[in-house]
Each structure stands twice: as C-alpha cells, then as structure tokens.
Amino acid sequence: MLKITSLIMATVLLSSCSTTVEELYQKVAAKPSVVNNEESVVAADSSRFEPQEYNGNYVRKDGGQSSVLQMATAELKNTGVQFVLYFSYDGSEIDEAATQAIIKHANFMRDNPSLNLRLEGHADERGTREYNLALGENRALAVKEVLGLYDLNSRVEVISFGEETPLIQAHDESAWGKNRRVEFIYQ
Amino acid sequence: MRQFAAAFLALYATASFAILEVTILKKDENAFPIVISPFAVKGDAKQGEVIANIMRDNFNRSGEFNASSADYIINSQINFDKWKDKKIEAIVIGKLEQVSKNIFNVEIELIDTYTRKTLYAKKFAVHNSGIRRITHYLSDQIYFALLGVKGSFDTRLAYVTVTNMSNGKREYRLEISDSDAQNPQTIFRAASPILSPAWSPDQNKIAYVSFKNGRSEVFIQYPFMRRKTQKLPYFNGIASAPAWHPNGESLIMTLSKDGNKDIYSYHLKDEKLTRLTKDVGIDTEASYSADGERIAFTSNRSGQVQVYIKYLKTGAIKRATFEGSYNAKAVFSPDGKSLALVHRVDKDYRIALLDIATKDLIVITDNKLDESPFFSPNGGMIIFASNKGDTGVLSVVSILGHQTFELASKAGEVREPNWSHYSK
C-alpha cells in the first residue's frame, strides 16, 4: 500500500520552490550545529511545506507514536512530497529536485522529533546482486548525507535491499527506472 | 564419519524440495566415447541399474564424455573388435552383489578398448544408503584414469530457490544437493532474500547472507551437524558477500561499517577483523585464489565497475579487467590462472573467462542476464544463474567441451549457485 502511494506521489510534480538548493545549502552549512535553535530551523526553512500545520507541537494521544506517525506522514504525503527518489543506472547522485524533496523531509523530521526515518536503498536487476546491494546502500547514504546537514544523522537508519525487492517485477527500462530508488519510511 | 553426516542431514533437513530438472541443452559430439554397461547383479540388488545410470549421467553432464549403455550386460569376455568398430574407446563394467540386507559389494573395472588393458579396478563393500555417494566417487576415479584430471562428481551444490506463494508472498530456500542436483535438502527457509551461499573448504559449513533480521547479515550454518547457525557479530551497515579463505579459518566479506563498502577478513576463532581494501568507492564480491595469496574483487574506484586483484603478500592492488564498462563478481579458477566473471556486452550481462596474465577475455554465454559464476572444483565447468523467460535457472557450461546443461525448478526460480570443494 505504501509503495503504491509512494509511486503515485513520485509522479506528482514538486511544488515550485522560491529558494535554490545552493542557497538552502549555504544557510544550513553556515550553521551546522543549530539543531535545537528554533530560529535557525525557520531560517533554513524557506522551502518548507505548509508550516502552520507542522509546528512541532504534536501531543501524544492514546494512540501513542503510531498515531503521530500515521497522522504526520499522511499529511506530509498530502503535500505531494516524494517518498521515493529515483536514480540513474549505477548512479547515486542527488540532483536538485531530489535535494528539494529531501529538504522537505528534513524539515518534517525537525518538526516531528519523535519520528525516525528509515531509508531503504534499492537497485535494478542489472549487474551482480552483491554489487547492487552496495549500490543500494550508497543511494540511501547519499540521501542521508543531505539530511545530515540538518543534524538528523542519529535519527536516520540506512538499509539496502539491493536488487532483491523490486517495485516492478519486469525486465525493461521503465521497470528498472522505478526499481532504482530510495524509499522514505517513517517509524 | 560421512555416514553419520548423511544420517544427521536426513534428520535435520526441514523439508526436501523438488529435485531440479537437469536438461542437456548442447552436447559435444566429439566428446570421448565411452560405454558404461549395465551392472551384473547378484541377490536383491536393483541398484545395479541405478549405479550405471548415475555414472552415465555424470559423464555426459561433464561435457568431456559421450557415455552410452549396452543392450546387454558386458562381462569380462569383451568383444573388443566390435566396440572398436563402434569407435568406443573405453568400457566400464561392474557387478553389484548383495552380501546382507543392506550391505552390497560393488565391483568396477575400466578397460581401454584399444590396448585391452585395465585402467582402473576397484571393489568396495557399501551400505545401501552410500551407493549414490560411492557411484560419484567411482565416477571421479574413472574420470581421473581416463583424463588424468580429477572429476567433480563427488561434490555438492548449494543454491537459493524463490517461490511465489499463493498468499502473494515469496519464500526463499537455501538448498544443498549432490553435484548432479539429486538428493536436495532445504537447510534454511525465510520470507526474506537469501544471497551468496558459500561452501566452506571442509564442506561442513555454508556461509550466506540473510535479511531475516531486516538487513543483510552473514550467517554460518552447519548442515550436517547438531549445531546452531552462527551469526557473525554485527558491524554497522551492510555485511555481505562472504567467501572462505582456503584454510577455512577466516572469511572475507563486504562491510560498510564506516560508510564505505570495503573488503574485510574475519577470523572465526580469533574474532579478529582485518581490513583488506580502503577506498571511497564500492569494493565488494571478493574471493580468494586457491593458494590464498590473492583476492579478486569488484570495485567502482575507476568510475566504472571493474575487477581488481589484491596481492596479499605485497599489498599491491592491480586492475584485472580492461575490456568493457562492467566486469564484476569474479572467482578464480582452481589453477589460479583465470577468472570467471560477469561481463557486460552492450545491454546484456554474460559470463566471461579472463586470462589473468594475457588479459584475454572470452565471453562464454549468450543470455541477457547471467550472473554468479562459480567453478566446479576441477575447473572444468562453470555454474551460473541465468534468466530464462521470466524465471531464474542455473546453467552449467563445460569450458573445453562447449557443452551446456541446465538446472531448473518447476516450483520457481533458482539462483546463487555455489559448488563445494572436494571433501577432505
């Protein structure tokens, strides 16, 4: 179910952003250790989505973390942010569009400090299984690297499944393109 | 010792799985013509037929022989002129005699039809349960007597099967079998992927990668012993691609504990970890040469995926592959002179043989997605995984004979083959 949703989300165009990635990076990099400073969060945050809905003030109700998890991630998904990022053949580069998506997740994580993120890296079936396992981890680590600029490293877990769990069970370019991916899974 | 092992195996196998179907796809008509006569039997010894059949199948699968039967039991009075006319170069005759309920005497003789000399003769007493094993052993002896090279019959395979279940889930099984795919046993079952099974040099352990705890970890299982599966200590990140040192005391594997994927050696007794590669790129799929002095591994350090060799005495690392943009998962031939590897040809991934010294590379398969090559212990054959239609099968190609046979499962996909060493 998650995968289907993610797939749909991935095809939704990103909402336009007023700030370029370089500027975002500069703001973050200039203040590398300001994770607890609410001001800097906002400052680095010009691409954030619907800030009024994610003010970090979630109260744990009877459902505990899982309800926060479900509610928060459902709303994040409604903003159209990608929960799956796709990669080129043998590539693990994060392009500008991907960076913008990751920054949205970074802001979301800062607003929801009780949530942790699991990044699952995947590869297409071409090439050897063990190399692809390594490649899948590199993809997830590349995403984590961007989150690390927001001091979120300790809340991000990286796992690779290589080519073992394809999203699409087919043997053509379009399937391969969908299978070379990193999935964002909040927990 | 071996018989105990077999008994335990029967006890501990969780379930036996469908036997892989063996199909010879391509036969070398110029292979060595040999006749294996039906065995003479005395007493209740129906296995006489079984022995001759197993032996013929062994020789035909090897790609080096064209083994046929005779329509009568050949005894020691051989009509040599007749067989010479038929261009048969050697004849195997045998006898199986029941001694007691479960004990049999096996007698076998290999005769050269041209010189009329006996090249090999042996007599064994064997328990009923050991007949298959003895047949593989005798096949090896005959192979050696004729070619001067050891056979690879008295060895085992390990492989992974994947079945789509009716509930939409997949079931992964780690299986072991005899070299002829008979006698299959499931030694580990999981709902998550299993990768890279590797027989230990003493043939008593199998290392493999399982995701059963949600990430790739290396396990060592003892298929013939009353001993728990051992999980290697947790190192941060990926643990994968295990391969044994020829002395069996340590494993090399890929770890990403520092973010980089590098090759490490882990000594099982000392629990000591030694780093063998250090590079910002991916280093993985390492394997030892038979003398333990070199490892081959896959690396993208050049920007392309290529195979490198590290010379462990000097520490020097040299690139081994230069042809093509993707070469990976190399394994050394038993003589250490060549590597079998996955080589990209345009958009296809095929198995190739690389002469390490001359750098000559020969592509030996012609499918779309071949992977996981592994040599038979005598170096005469390469087993690999291949995609056929929408499913995975194993193929075995004989290097000299240009013969191919296939191992397929009706139940689903077969992949990740590994061939044991000779038993010690």
Interface residues (C-beta under 8 A of the other chain):
Chain A: D90 E125 R126 G127 T128 R129 E130 Y131 L133 A134 L135 E137 N138 L141 V158 I159 S160 F161 G162 E164 T165 H171
Chain B: P193 L195 S196 F211 G214 R215 S216 G237 I238 S240 A241 T254 S256 G259 K261 I282 T284 E285 T298 N300 V305 Y326 A328 K329 V342 R344 Y349 K368 L369 E371 S372 N387 D390 E416
